[in-house]
Amino acid sequence: MAKIPGAEGNNRIPMVAVDQWEMIEHRKKQELEHWDKIKERNALNSILTIEINTTELCNRTCVFCPRHDPKVYDNRNLHLTVKGATIIAEELERSSFEGKISFSGFGENLLNPWFPEIISVFRKHRPSNVIECNTNGDKLDEHYARRIFDAGMSIIYVNLYDGMEQVDHFDELFDLAGISQERYKYRVHWGGMENHGLVLNNRSGVVDWMGIDESTIEAVKDKPCYYPFYKMFVDWNGDCILCCNDWNREQVVGNLITQSLSDVWFGKPMTKIRNKLKKGNRTEKPCNKCNVDGTLFGKPSFDFINALGSTTDE
């Protein structure tokens, strides 16, 4: 259970609240569970998560996010559509994708006007997969919560930025909606924590005003990165971006609306970057400006793909 800033003296500290280290352990447990449950160990099933950016809108400007400065990253009224979601979901069905579908990315999911319908589409085509979303919860009420869970949401992660009163608010909201505790978690980001309850990074150089200096890039420049071995990031228009830290979209490796999952995952752009990153070569953009460790998750996928010989010499 997380030690929640500001909860001292409170008789009811929620068991669903997690800090960044507990979240890391939670994700690592999910990773092991994925490898235990998959029916067939093929290279496509090395994809633990397909992360989908459903919207380019957000109602907050968090200090650790590129959206803190609209000159760096501004709101745009762009969204994943139901049609686009259907094409992607059908491809995941054809590919027998068994990993997690995570609505996260660069915006606030609940600002996508078709979000419940999009969840329904993915649940229709992937009835057994975990479907999750991250949200700040600002647009969430009991009726909308019930709607997205009825549509097929497995679990929701609510990021709390304002204080302990948010816990009471969301506890009541989920209780009224009839949502059981195992289907939501709170990620705590308040309380004067220097790191905002996150493992902070520079988002591939986009948020250099955070005070993260060049030495942090130097510290990881020779380390491998597992991101393109275990996760696929899909933008609102179907573009597949190298990873969730590539806010400037410097490495678009394919498009899941116009290509198959296999063609993107094993395509030349992904193969090229994997061949470099597995050797600790971070000279490609945006990796050359990135200070993310890149080895917290994904080691089984990294080892599995390399053992299959799925990366080839350039």
C-alpha positions as CSV (number, residue, x, y, z in Angstrom):
1,M,0.0,0.0,0.0
2,A,1.3,3.4,-0.9
3,K,2.2,6.0,1.8
4,I,-0.1,8.8,0.6
5,P,1.1,12.4,1.2
6,G,-1.5,14.2,3.2
7,A,-3.3,11.1,4.5
8,E,-1.8,11.2,8.0
9,G,-4.6,10.8,10.5
10,N,-7.1,9.6,7.9
11,N,-8.8,6.5,9.0
12,R,-9.4,5.2,5.5
13,I,-6.3,5.0,3.3
14,P,-7.3,3.4,0.0
15,M,-5.7,0.1,-0.8
16,V,-6.0,1.0,-4.5
17,A,-3.5,3.9,-4.3
18,V,0.0,3.3,-5.7
19,D,3.2,5.3,-5.9
20,Q,5.6,5.1,-8.8
21,W,7.6,2.1,-7.4
22,E,4.5,0.1,-6.6
23,M,3.3,0.8,-10.1
24,I,6.6,-0.5,-11.5
25,E,6.2,-3.7,-9.5
26,H,2.6,-3.9,-10.7
27,R,3.7,-3.7,-14.3
28,K,6.4,-6.2,-13.8
29,K,3.9,-8.7,-12.4
30,Q,1.6,-8.1,-15.4
31,E,4.6,-8.8,-17.7
32,L,5.3,-12.2,-16.1
33,E,1.5,-13.0,-16.2
34,H,1.5,-12.2,-19.9
35,W,4.3,-14.7,-20.7
36,D,2.5,-17.3,-18.5
37,K,-0.8,-17.1,-20.3
38,I,0.0,-16.7,-24.0
39,K,-1.1,-19.7,-26.0
40,E,1.7,-19.6,-28.5
41,R,5.2,-18.1,-28.0
42,N,5.7,-16.4,-31.3
43,A,7.5,-13.1,-31.9
44,L,4.2,-11.2,-32.3
45,N,3.3,-12.2,-28.8
46,S,6.5,-10.5,-27.6
47,I,4.3,-7.3,-27.8
48,L,3.1,-6.9,-24.2
49,T,1.2,-3.7,-24.8
50,I,-0.3,-1.8,-27.6
51,E,-0.6,1.8,-26.3
52,I,-3.1,3.9,-28.2
53,N,-3.2,7.7,-28.1
54,T,-6.9,8.4,-28.7
55,T,-6.8,12.2,-28.6
56,E,-4.6,15.3,-28.9
57,L,-6.5,17.2,-26.3
58,C,-5.8,17.5,-22.6
59,N,-7.4,19.8,-20.0
60,R,-4.4,20.0,-17.8
61,T,-0.9,21.5,-18.1
62,C,1.2,19.4,-15.7
63,V,4.7,20.8,-15.0
64,F,6.4,17.5,-15.9
65,C,4.6,17.2,-19.3
66,P,5.4,18.8,-22.6
67,R,1.8,20.3,-22.5
68,H,3.0,22.6,-19.7
69,D,4.1,25.0,-22.4
70,P,1.7,25.4,-25.3
71,K,4.6,26.6,-27.4
72,V,6.2,23.2,-26.9
73,Y,3.0,21.1,-27.3
74,D,-0.4,22.6,-27.8
75,N,-3.9,21.1,-27.8
76,R,-5.2,20.0,-31.2
77,N,-8.7,18.8,-31.9
78,L,-7.6,15.4,-33.4
79,H,-9.0,12.1,-32.3
80,L,-9.0,8.4,-33.1
81,T,-12.3,7.7,-34.8
82,V,-14.6,4.7,-34.4
83,K,-13.7,3.8,-38.1
84,G,-10.0,3.9,-37.4
85,A,-10.4,2.0,-34.1
86,T,-12.4,-0.7,-36.0
87,I,-9.6,-1.2,-38.6
88,I,-7.0,-1.5,-35.9
89,A,-9.1,-3.8,-33.7
90,E,-9.9,-6.1,-36.7
91,E,-6.1,-6.3,-37.4
92,L,-5.5,-7.3,-33.8
93,E,-8.1,-10.0,-34.1
94,R,-6.5,-11.3,-37.4
95,S,-3.1,-11.3,-35.7
96,S,-4.5,-13.1,-32.6
97,F,-2.9,-10.4,-30.4
98,E,-3.0,-11.5,-26.8
99,G,-1.3,-8.5,-25.1
100,K,-2.8,-5.6,-23.3
101,I,-4.6,-2.7,-25.0
102,S,-3.8,0.5,-23.2
103,F,-5.5,3.8,-23.9
104,S,-2.9,6.3,-22.8
105,G,-0.5,8.4,-24.8
106,F,-0.3,12.2,-25.2
107,G,-3.8,13.3,-24.3
108,E,-6.8,12.8,-21.9
109,N,-8.8,9.8,-23.2
110,L,-12.1,11.1,-21.8
111,L,-11.9,14.1,-24.2
112,N,-12.2,11.8,-27.2
113,P,-15.9,12.2,-28.1
114,W,-16.3,8.5,-29.2
115,F,-14.3,6.9,-26.4
116,P,-17.0,4.5,-25.1
117,E,-17.7,3.4,-28.6
118,I,-14.0,2.8,-29.2
119,I,-13.7,0.6,-26.1
120,S,-16.7,-1.4,-27.4
121,V,-15.0,-2.0,-30.8
122,F,-11.8,-3.3,-29.2
123,R,-13.8,-5.5,-26.7
124,K,-15.8,-7.0,-29.6
125,H,-12.7,-8.0,-31.5
126,R,-10.5,-8.9,-28.5
127,P,-12.9,-10.4,-25.9
128,S,-10.3,-11.8,-23.6
129,N,-7.6,-9.1,-23.7
130,V,-7.0,-6.6,-20.8
131,I,-8.2,-3.2,-21.9
132,E,-7.1,-0.3,-19.6
133,C,-6.9,3.4,-19.7
134,N,-5.1,6.3,-17.9
135,T,-7.1,9.4,-17.1
136,N,-6.9,12.4,-14.8
137,G,-10.5,11.7,-14.0
138,D,-11.6,15.4,-14.3
139,K,-14.4,14.5,-16.8
140,L,-15.4,11.3,-15.0
141,D,-18.8,10.9,-13.2
142,E,-20.6,7.8,-12.1
143,H,-22.7,7.6,-15.3
144,Y,-19.7,7.9,-17.6
145,A,-17.7,5.4,-15.4
146,R,-20.5,2.9,-15.7
147,R,-20.7,3.5,-19.4
148,I,-17.0,2.8,-20.1
149,F,-16.9,-0.3,-18.0
150,D,-20.1,-1.6,-19.6
151,A,-18.4,-1.0,-22.9
152,G,-15.6,-3.4,-22.0
153,M,-13.0,-1.6,-19.9
154,S,-11.0,-4.0,-17.7
155,I,-9.3,-1.5,-15.4
156,I,-8.8,2.3,-15.1
157,Y,-5.9,4.1,-13.7
158,V,-6.8,7.5,-12.3
159,N,-4.0,10.0,-11.9
160,L,-4.5,12.2,-8.8
161,Y,-2.8,15.6,-8.8
162,D,-4.8,17.8,-6.3
163,G,-4.9,16.2,-2.9
164,M,-6.5,13.7,-0.5
165,E,-10.0,15.0,-1.2
166,Q,-9.8,13.4,-4.7
167,V,-9.6,9.9,-3.1
168,D,-12.9,10.5,-1.3
169,H,-14.4,11.9,-4.5
170,F,-13.4,8.9,-6.6
171,D,-14.2,6.4,-4.0
172,E,-17.8,7.7,-3.8
173,L,-18.0,7.9,-7.6
174,F,-16.9,4.3,-8.3
175,D,-19.1,3.1,-5.4
176,L,-22.2,4.8,-6.9
177,A,-21.3,3.4,-10.3
178,G,-21.0,-0.1,-8.9
179,I,-17.4,-0.6,-9.9
180,S,-15.4,-3.0,-7.7
181,Q,-12.0,-2.0,-6.2
182,E,-10.0,-4.4,-8.3
183,R,-11.1,-2.5,-11.4
184,Y,-9.5,0.8,-10.6
185,K,-6.2,2.2,-9.2
186,Y,-5.2,5.7,-8.1
187,R,-1.7,7.0,-9.0
188,V,-0.8,9.6,-6.5
189,H,1.1,12.7,-7.9
190,W,0.6,15.4,-5.2
191,G,2.0,16.2,-1.8
192,G,5.1,18.2,-2.7
193,M,6.9,15.2,-4.0
194,E,10.0,16.4,-6.0
195,N,9.3,13.8,-8.7
196,H,5.5,14.1,-8.7
197,G,5.2,10.4,-8.0
198,L,6.7,9.5,-11.3
199,V,10.0,8.3,-12.8
200,L,10.6,11.6,-14.5
201,N,12.3,11.8,-17.9
202,N,12.9,14.5,-20.5
203,R,10.4,13.0,-23.1
204,S,13.2,12.6,-25.6
205,G,14.5,16.1,-25.0
206,V,11.1,17.8,-25.3
207,V,11.0,18.9,-21.6
208,D,14.6,20.0,-21.1
209,W,13.3,22.9,-19.0
210,M,12.6,20.5,-16.1
211,G,16.2,20.8,-15.0
212,I,17.2,17.4,-16.3
213,D,20.6,18.1,-17.6
214,E,22.9,16.5,-20.2
215,S,24.5,14.2,-17.7
216,T,21.3,12.2,-17.5
217,I,21.4,11.5,-21.2
218,E,25.1,10.6,-21.0
219,A,24.3,8.1,-18.2
220,V,22.2,6.0,-20.5
221,K,23.7,6.6,-23.9
222,D,25.4,3.2,-24.0
223,K,22.5,1.2,-22.5
224,P,20.1,-0.9,-24.5
225,C,16.4,0.1,-24.6
226,Y,13.7,-2.5,-24.5
227,Y,10.7,-0.3,-25.6
228,P,10.6,-1.4,-29.3
229,F,10.9,-5.0,-28.2
230,Y,7.8,-5.1,-26.0
231,K,5.5,-2.2,-26.7
232,M,3.9,-0.6,-29.8
233,F,2.7,3.0,-29.6
234,V,-0.2,3.9,-32.0
235,D,-1.2,7.5,-32.6
236,W,-4.7,8.8,-33.1
237,N,-4.3,8.5,-37.0
238,G,-2.9,4.9,-36.9
239,D,0.8,6.0,-37.1
240,C,3.1,3.7,-35.1
241,I,5.7,5.8,-33.3
242,L,8.9,4.3,-32.0
243,C,7.8,4.8,-28.3
244,C,5.6,6.8,-26.0
245,N,8.5,9.2,-25.3
246,D,8.7,10.4,-28.9
247,W,6.4,13.4,-28.6
248,N,7.8,15.0,-31.7
249,R,7.1,11.9,-33.8
250,E,10.6,11.7,-35.1
251,Q,10.4,7.9,-35.7
252,V,7.2,6.8,-37.4
253,V,7.8,3.1,-38.1
254,G,4.5,2.3,-39.8
255,N,0.7,2.7,-39.7
256,L,-1.7,0.1,-38.2
257,I,-4.6,1.4,-40.2
258,T,-2.9,0.7,-43.6
259,Q,-0.5,-2.1,-42.6
260,S,-0.7,-5.4,-40.7
261,L,0.6,-5.7,-37.2
262,S,3.3,-8.1,-38.4
263,D,4.5,-5.8,-41.2
264,V,4.9,-2.9,-38.7
265,W,6.5,-5.0,-35.9
266,F,9.0,-6.7,-38.3
267,G,9.3,-3.9,-40.8
268,K,12.6,-2.3,-41.8
269,P,12.2,0.8,-39.6
270,M,11.6,-1.2,-36.4
271,T,14.3,-3.7,-37.3
272,K,16.8,-1.0,-37.9
273,I,16.2,0.7,-34.5
274,R,16.2,-2.6,-32.7
275,N,19.5,-3.6,-34.1
276,K,21.0,-0.4,-32.7
277,L,19.3,-0.3,-29.4
278,K,20.1,-3.9,-28.5
279,K,23.7,-2.9,-28.7
280,G,23.3,0.3,-26.7
281,N,23.5,2.5,-29.7
282,R,21.3,5.5,-29.2
283,T,22.4,7.6,-32.1
284,E,19.1,7.6,-33.9
285,K,16.5,10.3,-33.2
286,P,14.9,10.7,-30.8
287,C,17.0,8.3,-28.8
288,N,20.0,10.6,-29.0
289,K,18.2,13.1,-26.8
290,C,16.5,10.7,-24.5
291,N,17.4,10.0,-20.8
292,V,15.0,7.1,-20.2
293,D,16.7,4.0,-18.8
294,G,14.7,1.8,-21.1
295,T,15.3,-1.5,-19.2
296,L,12.7,-1.3,-16.4
297,F,10.4,-3.5,-18.4
298,G,10.5,-5.8,-21.4
299,K,13.6,-8.0,-20.8
300,P,11.7,-11.3,-21.6
301,S,10.5,-9.8,-24.9
302,F,14.0,-8.4,-25.6
303,D,15.6,-11.8,-25.0
304,F,12.8,-13.7,-26.9
305,I,13.0,-11.6,-30.1
306,N,16.8,-11.8,-30.1
307,A,16.8,-15.5,-29.6
308,L,14.5,-15.9,-32.5
309,G,16.8,-14.0,-34.7
310,S,14.0,-11.5,-35.5
311,T,16.6,-8.7,-35.7
312,T,19.0,-9.0,-38.5
313,D,22.3,-7.3,-39.3
314,E,22.0,-4.0,-41.2
